[in-house]
Amino acid sequence: MEMKLSVALIVKNEEEMLKDCLETVKGADEIVICDTGSTDKTVEIAKKYTDKVFTDYQWNDHFGEAYTHAFSKCNGDWILSIDADGRLERNGIKKIKDLIQVVPKEYDSISYHIVKPNGLISHTLPRICKRGTKWKYRVHANPLVKRSFKSDIRVTAFYSPAHKKDPNRALRMLELQREEMPDDTRTMFYLAREYSYKKRYVDAVELLDEYLGFNTWRAERAEAYLLKAKCLWRMSRGEQARQSCLQAIYTNPEFKEAFLFMSAMCYEPMRSTWSRHAENCFNTDVLFHRVD
């Protein structure tokens, strides 16, 4: 029996982005859109592509619950999750529909590449999941899956203007999540990153130190050491910044951005030496790809 593919979106005030997204997924067997309180033309646009537009979910600052709710509305055997500011690659729906027919049964999800508009792969996440999948976390939500099949499918991520309407949303949700899950290292990492975005460098470094005392995932640890180095550098604590950057390199010797940042923090001749080392890095097992 042929496996069916649903597409699920969580949207709010995405009138500027939604149409272009839906054009890339309209070949799916089903499109399900859950609107969480739009005041613009988002719902009107959505209804041009599907009759499965739902407005019954009451938003409570929890993307995990929202995605779980959206997935509960889907009838497909597999469900593609995509953001309104995402664009699935050309003929991507056909590629996914072909793939779900043959993916081994032991896999409960398929990962695709999140790509920046410049074509550089940012990161890879499980975002095509079997029906019934539940999601976790208020923000930076993740599906609760056991084994993900790695594909070469690409989704280009643009930046939605809707984010500007609630610029402190991620910080607010992460601080709530921290209260609820004080020992969760993933929450520590993303909250520290959010503090760095807000130039709260002391708070970021303090939380990163706590995180690094517990977490064992090398890809994320390397990213955390680099983030700590950047915060320390902006606090004019250069020697500590270089020490943290060295820890990032030790954790992942293929981490090109760490070598480049070390180069930027040094004078000649060390600046050129670190830069040459960077040229030999392949970014293997890097969490976020920001340099090619």
N, C-alpha and C positions, 0 to 999 in steps of 0.2 A: 504494500500500500504506500502511495506517495506521501511523503511528509509535507505538511502545510506550514507556511511561514507567515507569522504575524509581525507587525511593526508596532512598537509601543512608544509613545511620547508623553512626557510631562511638560506642560506649557503654561506660561502666563505672560501676557502682553508681548507676544512675539510676532506682531503683525509685519514687522520689517524682515523677519528671517524665515518664517514658517513656510511660505510658498516654495522657496528655492529648495528647502529641505525635502518637502513632500514630493517635489518633482523627481527627486532621485530615488524614492522608495515606492512609487506608485504601482510598480509591478508586483508587489507582494500580494498574497492571498487575502490579507486583511490589514487594515490600518486602524489602530486604536489610539485615540487622543484623549488624555485627561487634562482638562483645563482647571487650574487651581485658583481662578478668580480674576480673569482678564477683564480690563475695562476698555480695551481697544477692539480692533476688528479680528482678533485672533480666532475666535470661535467661528465667525462668519467665513474666514478663509479655510479653516479646518473642514467645515461642512461641504466645501466644494470637492474635497478629496475622499471623504468617507462619511458614512451615516453613523459611525460609532464614535461620536464625540460626547464625552461624559463631563458633567459639571458637578457631580455629587460629592466629590472629595473635598473635605474641609481642611485647608492647609494649616499645618501646625509646626512649621519649621522642621520637617523631617522628610528628606528625600527618600530614605529607605522605605518608609511606610507608603509614600506616594507611588514609588515604582512597584512595590508589592501590590498595591491597589490596582494600578494600571495593568499589571500582568494578570490579575484575577479576571479582567474583562476580556482577555484574549482567548481565542479558540484554536490557534495554530499549535502544531506539535513543537515548534521552535519559535522563539520570539527575539526579534532584533530590537535592541534599545538604542535610540539615537536622540541626541539633543536637537532642538530646533535650529541651532546655529551650526549643526553638522551637515556635511554633504557627502553622501555615499558615492563612491567611485562610479564611473560610467559602467553600465551593465552589472553593477554590484548585486542587485537583487537576483539576477540569474545565477551569478556565481554562488551566492549563499544558498539558493534553492537547490542547486546541483550538489553543493557540499553536504547539506543536511541529509541527503539521500544516502550518502556513503560514509559519513563519519562513524567510527567504531562506537559500539554501544556503551563502552565504559566511560565515554566522555559525556558530561552533562552541560558543557558549555563550549563556545568557540570564541577565541580572542581575535580582535581585529586591531589594526594599527591606527592610532590617533595621529593625524598628520597636520602640521602647521601649513598655512597658506603658501609658505615658501617651499613646500615639498619635503621638509625634514620631519622624520618620524619623531614625535614627541614621546609617546609611550604606547604600550600594548596592554589592552585590558579585555577581560571576558565580558562581552556585551551581546552575545547571541546565546540565549539560554533555553533550556527545555521548559515547557509549560509547567507552571506550579512553583517555579523558583521564587524564593523569598529574598528580600534585600535587607541589608544592615547599614547603619550609620545615618545620622541626620544630614551630613554633608560629605562629599566625596563618597557617595554610597557605592557599595559593592554587592554583587549577587552572592548568595551563600551557595557556592558550587564547590565540588570536590576536585574535578579534573577538567582542564580546559585544553581544547585542541587549538594549536597555533595555526592561523591562516595568514595569507598575504593580503587579505581584504583591507582596504584603506578608507577611512572616513576623515575628510578634511574639516578641521575645527576652526570656525571663525569666531569673532567676538560679538555677542549680542548686545545691542544698546540697552536691553532690559536690565542688564547687570548694574547699570549706572543708577537705576531707580532705587536700589537698595544696596549701597556700596558696603555696608557693614554686615550684610547678611551672613557671609561665611564665618566671620569672627563671632557673631552672636550665636550661631548654631554650634560652632566648635566649643565655645565656652559652656554652653548648655550640655553638650556631649561630654565634656571633661568632668562636669559635676556628676553626670550619670555613670560615667565609666572612668574613674580616676586612674586606674591601672592599665588602661588600654594604650599601648605604645603608638599605634597608628594615629590615635587622636592627639597624643602629645606631639608627634611629628608635624601634623598638619596645622595644629594650633601654633606651634613655634614658627612655622613658615608664615602664617598669617600675621603674627606679631612682627616678623621681619618686614612684611609688606607695609605695615603701619608704622615702621621705624621705631618700634618698641624693642630695641636690640637687647637691652638688659634682660627683659622678660623672655625673649627668644632664646638667648644663650642659657639662661637658668633652666628652661624647660628642655632644651636639647641635651643638657648634661644629665638631667633626670632620665630622659629617653635613652641615651646611650648607655646608661647603667643597666638597662633591661633588654633592649632589642637585640636580636641576633641575625636578622635578615641583612645580608651583606650589601645588597644593592641600595637598600634604604639607609643603612648606616653610613655608607660612603656619601650619599646625598646629604645626610644630616651633618657630617663633619665639614663638608663644603659650605653648607648654609651657615654653620657656626663660624667658619673662617670669614665669610663675607660680613657677618654681623660684627665680629671682633675688629675687622679692618675698618669698618665704618665708625667704630668707637675709638679709632686711633690706637688700637692695641695690636700693633703690627707683628711683634714676635709671637704672641699667642695665636694670631690669625695664621701665621705660617706653620706653626705647630699643628693646628687643626687641619690645615690643608694637606700637610704631610700624612696625617692619619687617613684622610680621604684617599690619597694615593696609595698608601699601604693597604687599605681595605679593598681597593680595586685599582690595580696598576694599569687598567685600560681606560680609566676615567679621564678623557681628554680635557674636559672643562677644568678639572682640578689642576692639571699641569699648566693650563693657560692662565688660571688665576694665580698660581704660584709665580709664574713668570711676571705677571703684572705687579706683584708685590715685591719684586726684587730689582736691584740695580744690576747693570752690566758688571762682569760677564755672565752672572748667573741668570739674568733675564733671558738671554739668548739660549743658554743651556736648557732651561726648562721648556722653552718654546720648541727646541729641536726634539726633545723627548715627546712633546705633545703630538708631533707629526707622525709618530709611530704607534699612536693609540687607535684602537678600533671600536671603542665605546661598548665593548662586550659587557653585558649584564648591568648596564647603566639604567637607573630608574627613569630619569628624564633626559631626553636628548635635546640639548639646546645649541650644540655646536656640531658641525659635520666634520 
